[in-house]
C-alpha cells in the first residue's frame, strides 16, 4: 500500500486547532519557497527570515525536499525543485494569452529588433508573462514572472489606459509614497499635472511611451490588448536603450506596437475599435 505523502507539520492537533495549524504550516512552506526563489538557500538565513527555530525549519525543509518542491545541494544549501519547474510550466500553459500572443510577439521582435514584453495587471503592478530579447545583445532587468510598478513601465502604462483617471492618481501617489518611504533609487516621475496630460494624450492615440521612468537609459513603447468585451486584459511593449530608441524612433514604432496589440486583441475576440 502506498504510504501517504509527507506532511509539512508533524503534530496532529485536534478540532479547530488542527485547521489553524495546518494553514500556518502551509503559509510557512510557501514562504520558504519564495525565500529560496529569492536566493536565500542556507538554513541560517532561512531561519532568520522566517522567524522559526532551526529544528522546525529542518522538518519543513525535509518534507519539501521529499515532495520535490526543493532540492538540497550538500554544503551549498537549497534550490527550487523539479516539481516547481513543472508547475511553473503548467501555469504558463494554462494562460492561453501567452500562446495566442507568442507568434505576434516573435514577428514584432523580428521587425523592430528591440526586446518585446507581454504583461498583465496584478493590483498596482504588471506581471511579465513573456519576454523576447532583441538582436542588439542588450539585456534589461525584466524577466518572465517578475512584477514591476504599473505607473513607471511601458507595458504598465499601456495597461493603465483601461483605468480611470482617479485610479491613475492613486497609483501615482502610491509610487511617490513608496519612493519617499524606502528611498528607492529609481528615476523620478513627472510632476502629476504633466503625468496626467501625457496619459490623456496616450489614451487618445492608443499607445504609450516611457522614457527612463523605470530604468535609466531604457526607452519603451507599449499598447493595450483587449478582450471580446473591449476591456484591457494585457499589454505589449518594446524596449531598448535610448541610443537605439530615441524619441523619433519611438514615435515611428508606436503605431507598429499598437497594430500588433490589435492583432492579439482580434485573436482574443475583440472587435476593431480604433483608439481607446
Steps between C-alpha positions, in 0.01 A plus 500: 500500500633846407587704806338843531695804384720657769332776696656842554401481866583209726245577767138383478295771675131450564185683384544870421865500599571241231373727223682804635825307534467356150440843348797644687723218381382544143578871505836428658586251226395740224702779658801270505463436129486874433812561709692229317383649170652830615835327543495434875602135513684454829330378817626793709366759258168321457457460875563869560267616224223259592539553876484133598745271687736299284349174626157601369655629178684174438175303519328724248802501269527123512136458401532750214808317372324164526208633295723650233426865574857564615837349416783480753858544385743379770716779646324755280137517607156475346376577149158474342403142410384332184134508600500880499648498151214274394238716672646817356485354150144386554403843634627664183324242284172571677521868409383475137587864445870418482442232238277723290735798522832322442493495115418872492776577752752303296406696189534826693847423635611401151363822354635747757802322655409623848405297808129414502287453813152368567343578837181492702382713791528370857384767741732800466760297309550344161582129488728412210358197319746486213823664389690470173844659484597715205801463273713776650657275763352721771339370816275676745385396844146396403429126494207264466313473829634829632271775628571870448298816572234589246565870539856507368526222240402508135292185514351618831400841366337327202297291745402819681321624189214277611477669840330819618690824562417466869681165503793657317534751783484226764777304328707816461466591869584142606818506291607838636434392859696178451797687360498744794458220754768268366736742333498271197751599235254529216454782249258770611154517349380805316306750713137382521350764264754409231454128560123536473525700176729237347269215597201680354689544174602133502139393551396704195770352276468144633863438602748629757863602533727456801836678508731386782217506756568145619860432401764759412600493135198294390222623272177308446188512285187307601141436394200330665348165406122471531262206534165426339335754733743774409664490841878541533626157607868523408758720333791470258814711509835531327803634685860587430772739610438862411788489249313249284155639577505881505174688517471524121518121465251457785251714308550277194468177699192599700250421224687175425466381859137611507434299183653185654298550820192537279573172325531322834176665611328378183629148569340526845167590342511879526336701224691774317442806713754757393668700772380460858 
